[in-house]
Amino acid sequence: PKCVSHSIVPAWNNFVFFEVNPVSYHQVSEVLTMDKTRLSINGWFHGPSVPRQSPNSEKSPEFLYPLELPLEILDEWINPMYLDIGVHTQIQEQFEDESQIQLPDFLLEEKYQLV
């Protein structure tokens, strides 16, 4: 997707439901301050699909292809610890076991400050 069509700002003691389907996209913004924290509970409620007029009536968003850059550019942005293949395996195993992962200090400090 090229633009945000709707944004919901987190608010205390709120519960948000929304439909996820083959042409909907959603994300959660990262908390970028040490002054605030986000405590949340999330989950998925599966049920029958909502009837639609036609499967082709909704235009799929244009797919944006990633830039083709040499892998060496990762050395300029990512903590070297996360570029180690052994760490990749540990991350994958933890993610598979816990369905979530935190990667502290993922970006190099100078790049993090730029972002």
N, C-alpha and C positions, 0 to 999 in steps of 0.2 A: 504494500500500500504506500501511496505517496503522501497521504495526509491523514490527520486524525479527524474522524467524523463526530466523535463524541468523547468527552472526558469527564470522569467522575472523580472528584476530589475526596480523599478519605476523610471521614468524619466520625467522631466518637459514637460508638454504639449503633452503627448502621449495618445493615445487611443488604447486599446487592445481588440480584439475580439477573442474568442475561443469557440469551440464547447463543450457543456456539454451533455453527453449521459450516459446511464446506466453503462458504464464501465470506465468513466473518473472521475477523482477526482481533486479538486482544493482547494486552500486555500490562504489566504493573511497573510503574516508574520506581526507580531506585531512590532511596532516601539518601540525600547527599550532604547531610549536616550531622554533626555530633550532638547538636542541641535537641534533636527530635528522634524518636524511635517509632517504628511501626510494629504493632503487635496485631497479628491477624490470624484468622482461621479460614481455611478455604477448602473447597471440595467440589465434587461434580455430582450432579443429580441426573441420572440417565433416565430417559423416558422415550416414548414414541416420538418420531419426527413430526414437526409441525407441517401440515399440508401446505404445499406451495403451488402457485399457478402453473409454472413450468420449470423444469430443472435448468433450462437455458435462459430464463427471463432475467436472471441476475448476472450481470457482467462480472466475471472474475477480475480481480485487480491485476494490473500489469506486473509481471515478475521482474524484479530488479536484480540483475546479475552482479555478483561481487566483482570488484576490480581484480584484475590479474596482476598481482604483485609478487616479487620474489619472497620466499619464506624468510629470508634474512631480515626483512623489515620487522618481523616479530621481535627480534633481538633488541630493537630500538624502543619497543613499547611494553613488552611483557617481562615480568620478573623471571630471571633465568631458571628458577626452581620449577616453574610451570612448563618449561620447554623440555624437561627431562622425561624421556619415554617411560621410565619407571614410575614417575609421579603421575603420568597419564593413566597408567594402569590402576594406581591407587584411587585416583579421582573417579574413574569409571566404576570400580568396584563399590566405592562408598555411595556413589549416586544410585547404582542399581539396588543396593541394600536399603538406603534411606530415602530414596526418591527426592532428594534435595542435596545441595552442596553449597558450601561457602568457600570462596577462594580469597582469603585475606591478602592484601598487598599484591593483587594480580597485575595491576599496571605499575610500571616504574614510577617513582614519586614525581619526577619532573614532568612526565607525560600526564600523570593524574592531575597535576596542577594546571596543565594546559587545557584539559577537558573541562 
